[in-house]
Amino acid sequence: MSQIESIYQHYLSNAIICTDTRKISAGCLFFALKGEHFDANTFAAEALKQGAAFAVIDNADYKLNEQCILVPDVLTALQDLARHHRSQLHIPVIGLTGSNGKTTTKELINAVLAEKYKTFATKGNLNNHIGVPLSILSISKDTEIAVIEMGANHQKEIEFLCTIARPTHGMITNIGMAHLDGFGGFEGVKKGKAELFSHLKNTDGIAFINRDNPYIIEMSIAAGLTHLVYYGTAGENAVTGQLLKSDPLIELAWKKQEQIFQVKANLTGAYNFENILAAICIASFFELSPDQINQGLTGYFPNNNRSQLTKTATNTVICDFYNANPSSMAAALGNISILNAKNKVAIIGDMFELGPETEKQHEEIAALAEKSGLDTVIFIGKYFYAFKDQFEGLFFNTPQDTERWLKDNPIKDSLVLLKGSRGMALEQLLPIL
């Protein structure tokens, strides 16, 4: 028996993985991962003391007893354990990636499929080289379908994550101006995301394709995919949809085999229409009835600060501050510009990981915001601040500066868009809105 198989036997006894001593549960397997500023090998004794059954370590200095399992590299052991667990699962695994909308689409797919199946979906945004193995190891033996989100900020990352998740089905939500620095530009983004299609081609998998997106079509052709299920607003699709209303919540009609159905979702933003349609397409493929699909959609309420409509004491806030890139920022500004409201305000923060494109992209978004017909635009962060003399609006270097101004100049009776990259931490402004 290999070392990974031996660890797997321990895992089967209590299938809980912990990587944080603050979240130890009795009988778990503690993996002592290293970070930029810590070495969890030093916490192995504490993990065991708190009730972990075993601690997987890669530094012999911390091997206290037989409960400490010494491996060459803890992260590699975690990934290999996830691969071994995945090999024991004989269920559809839907792999999901894209520049924008991954998490919302994942949540929608999960909400709808759960109307018929015992489902598992990636929690939060555990979508990287650590998160994907943890997600796979969270799939229980009674799960019938899993939805695994895969994020990337450089090429070969999706390819690597596919060796762990081994998706049988997959979709790319879209291709946008995200992580340009790591991918080496827009063409690099396309190449990186297409690694999911290459995996599906090599494993005879099935891809769900947005017929309205020329980049996705181009990539599916280049990958030589043979098993394709289409959705979109026109053409020969498994599911065809039409956006009826988005003011502020989305209402759409969708058609399958000449039958037309209508549904209202609890999401704002016309850009979420294609995410909802993707969920309908996938649910339809897995043979959910139209009633089950619509019930799953109407029962989903976002709570992850992505396109989430929040009523405060004085305003209605579109909470979309989990992340931002030029594509999603343009979509969010376009959305608020067409909504009906007496007073409309956009509070937008810097976008990160754009590399050489940083200055240009911030300038373009500032220009777009100025032309969006909003009553007030507030720009936050050093990248936007560089254009304070070029565009109309209020410019602040930091959220703290903004907070001070807002306390002296409160916004009331307004529809407010709050959006920026995660590192801007714009959620700190919500209490004063």
Secondary structure, DSSP 8 states (H G I E B T S, - for coil): --HHHHHHHHHHHS--EE--GGG--TT-EEE--B-SS-BGGGGHHHHHHTT-SEEEES-GGG--STTEEE-S-HHHHHHHHHHHHHHH--S-EEEEE-SSSHHHHHHHHHHHHTTTS-EEE--TT--STTHHHHHHTT--TT--EEEEE---SSTTHHHHHHHHH--SEEEE----S-SHHHHTSHHHHHHHHTHHHHHHHHTT-EEEEETT-HHHHHHHHHHT---EEEEESSSS-SEEEEEEEESSEEEEEEEETTEEEEEEEEEE-GGGHHHHHHHHHHHHHTT--HHHHHHHHHT----SSSSEEEE-SS-EEEEE-S---HHHHHHHHHHHHHS--SSEEEEEE---S-GGGHHHHHHHHHHHHHTTT-SEEEEESHHHHTTTTTSSSEEESSHHHHHHHHHHS---S-EEEEE--GGG-GGGGGGG-
